[in-house]
Amino acid sequence: MALLTLVFICAPLLAQNPSGTAAGVDIISDEEFDTAIPSLDDAPLESVEEWQREQDVRDETTSSEEVRQQTEQAGQERSNPALRDGDLVEILADAPVVDPLLDQPLPPIDSFDAEPPPQPTQAAENEDSQSVRYLAKINGLDPEASADIAVDADGNIYRTSLRRFYDLSVLGKNGGKADTRAVVSQRARADRQLLLDILTSEGFYDATVRVATERTNAAATEGTPATAEPLSVVLNVVPGRRYYLGEIRFETKPVEPADLITSNFVPKSGDPIVADTILAAEANISIKLPENGYPFATVGQRDILLDSEKGLGDYTLPVDPGARSVFGQIKSEGKEAFDAEHVAILRRFRTGDLYDSRKVDDLRAALVATGLLSTVSVEPVPGEGTAPDGTPYADLLVRQEAGPARTLAISAGYGTGQGPRVEGSWTHRNLFPPEGALTAAGVLGTQEQAASVSFSRANAGKRDRTFEMSLSALHSNYDAFEAYTGRVAAFYSYASTPIWQKKFTWSAGLEILATSEDQFDVARGLRNRQTFYVAAVPGQLGFDRSDDLLNPTKGYRLNVRLSPEASLGGGTRVYARAIVDGSFYYAPTDNMVLAARGRVGTISGTGRDDLAPSRRFYGGGGGSVRGFGFQQLGPKDINGDPIGGRSMNEAALEARYRFGNFGVAGFVDAGQVYESSIPKFDDWRFGLGIGGRFYTNFGPVRLDLATPLNRKQGESKISVYVSIGQAF
């Protein structure tokens, strides 16, 4: 450690003498003092003209004296060159100002050497016309030559330093080629500094790195010049000793709890001084303080005092925790999509709770999830007054900029037995503030056409609660039935969105529909049309521990749906529809996902023929059992058309492999639909297939091809399914 000693030399105090002199000794007598003071008599001042004449005479006298002195000095310098710099005592005289050789005439032109300069060698020509190849290596960073850098608590300093260097090295890029040797030298200098920075970041402050560049001396062969051999660029490293943490000290005020700062600073005395570790520890303090009631905490600039003799560095960090605060009011400014009162609905804390930055981040995420803001920030500001216990308030200032509220969306898909299908919608997400949306949607397909209008309010009265009302008209024309259906529904839900995936979801609602449906009458052996009026109270519970809504790679899901229903038309019938399904995801490697799914459904309380055909269970299709057409599994009429059932079971196994934005999948699906209300789990039908995936920022687009095993007459050999999102 370089030590600097400041010595302050103070004169001894002269006792009993305020003037600072020796006692009893006068510096000047009174007579001398009076004589030195100019006379202040009342004599008249001289005129300006007289004063000017005196000044002119004085200037002329001074000028003549300066000329005489300069002349004498020039003569002395000519006789004594040592006086040229004004120093009269010198060991060696100053060099003459005028070099005698410069006064000599130039030699004649014919005396010059007129030989032409040497011609460039073949090697130089090749070097000018071809790119320079080089090989780079590092000396001094091996475990044997440098034990200090090779071993730490984890035994990985050597590997970590080299790996980081090779990831950032300029020499390592461009395949070991450069346009000129100057470029190679420039890259070597950059890598030298890079290596020094890496070593310094690991605590090797005395490290040195020298660059050696030389061409391999290989003899040229016929047709191959010696310059074909690559340059050898060597970085010679001397890491020196490693420095370790000495005393660790924090300059701060008391905080609650008392060890809030020290317990969150991971490095300890005796640990190596590693930049990444120190920075991470400081960042941890800046995070933990706001999480524990200190919204205005700041971390200052560290100071590390190195002792080169002991190899230690004393660490000092100033920390200003600011005032310990509780949550106060919410304020809003900017181009608002909603006011501060609605923002308060989205928070997960109450006024007076101890400030916690994690809850502020959660509020910011909830604001983003509304989809109504182009930019938003939430930051604490000092509030007014204090809480009852004397703790000051920290208000939250929400700066928001409302984004476009209208959305136009369109999607398309295809399924064997279902045909092509296009869906489109127009939404104004804030037509009825706050967060009151109006959506108009339509479906156009070869077997299905629909139009609907709906109103929804997100965060209705409480965060993550959605209220929705809808009115729709639908025409369906499938092999199983043809129906014209009108529907009115209302739901209150706590559901996931692509932005905000939730672990636990639920919904409850009311649904009323009137439908005129053409079905096959088994008792009469012919098709007839019947009108049904159905009232339902559907409910749903979901538990989602998967990592993604549209493209899960790990975790599981469980979902239960129950819908008590009453059917009017040809008599009143009350029954219940229930479906339980679950899925599981496992990733054995980064690119591979194994997925499994199971589903069971039942309808109890009425016979199959008393159910509206659209309320029965069917199997087959892209979201059911691939390999079969839409609704093609289960009981069929005498014409081979499906008539549906009251129970069903399905299962699937799928292996997904992804490479970049593309992927492939192999799958086996199985399932069956039964006339009974309890699934029998027999007579399973199997489909086998492969698929392709194109991954986008909104989810995967999938194309699946499947074929039924033990195909029966009338079933397609190949079924095709195109849609957005994984099959499950």
Sequence and secondary structure as in RCSB ss.txt:
>XXXX:A:sequence
MALLTLVFICAPLLAQNPSGTAAGVDIISDEEFDTAIPSLDDAPLESVEEWQREQDVRDETTSSEEVRQQTEQAG
QERSNPALRDGDLVEILADAPVVDPLLDQPLPPIDSFDAEPPPQPTQAAENEDSQSVRYLAKINGLDPEASADIA
VDADGNIYRTSLRRFYDLSVLGKNGGKADTRAVVSQRARADRQLLLDILTSEGFYDATVRVATERTNAAATEGTP
ATAEPLSVVLNVVPGRRYYLGEIRFETKPVEPADLITSNFVPKSGDPIVADTILAAEANISIKLPENGYPFATVG
QRDILLDSEKGLGDYTLPVDPGARSVFGQIKSEGKEAFDAEHVAILRRFRTGDLYDSRKVDDLRAALVATGLLST
VSVEPVPGEGTAPDGTPYADLLVRQEAGPARTLAISAGYGTGQGPRVEGSWTHRNLFPPEGALTAAGVLGTQEQA
ASVSFSRANAGKRDRTFEMSLSALHSNYDAFEAYTGRVAAFYSYASTPIWQKKFTWSAGLEILATSEDQFDVARG
LRNRQTFYVAAVPGQLGFDRSDDLLNPTKGYRLNVRLSPEASLGGGTRVYARAIVDGSFYYAPTDNMVLAARGRV
GTISGTGRDDLAPSRRFYGGGGGSVRGFGFQQLGPKDINGDPIGGRSMNEAALEARYRFGNFGVAGFVDAGQVYE
SSIPKFDDWRFGLGIGGRFYTNFGPVRLDLATPLNRKQGESKISVYVSIGQAF
>XXXX:A:secstr
              TT TTSS TT  SS HHHHHHHS          HHHHHHHHHHHHHHHHHHHHHHHHHHHH
HHHH GGGGGS S  SS    SS GGGGS    GGGS         HHHHHHHHS EEEEEEEES STTT HHHH
 SSSS HHHHHHHHHHHH STTSGGGEESSHHHHHHHHHHHHHHHHHHHHHTT TT EEEEEEEE     BTTB 
GGGS EEEEEEEE     EEEEEEEE    SSTTTTGGG    TTSB  HHHHHHHHHHHHHHHHHTT TT EE 
  EEEEETTTTEEEEEEEEE     EEEEEEEEEE SS HHHHHHH SS TTSB  HHHHHHHHHHHHHTS EEE
EEEEEEEEEEE TTS EEEEEEEEEEE   EEEEEEEEEETTTEEEEEEEEEETTSSSSSEEEEEEEEEESSEEE
EEEEEEEET SSTT EEEEEEEEEEEE SS EEEEEEEEEEEEE   SSS  SEEEEEEEEEEEEEEEEEETTTT
EEEEEEEEEEE  EEEEEE  S SSS  SEEEEEEEEEEEEEESSS EEEEEEEEEEEEEE SSSSEEEEEEEEE
EEEESS GGGS GGGSB B STTS TTS TT BS B TTS B  BSEEEEEEEEEEEEETTEEEEEEEEEEEEES
SSS    S EEEEEEEEEEEETTEEEEEEEEEETT  TT  S EEEEEES   
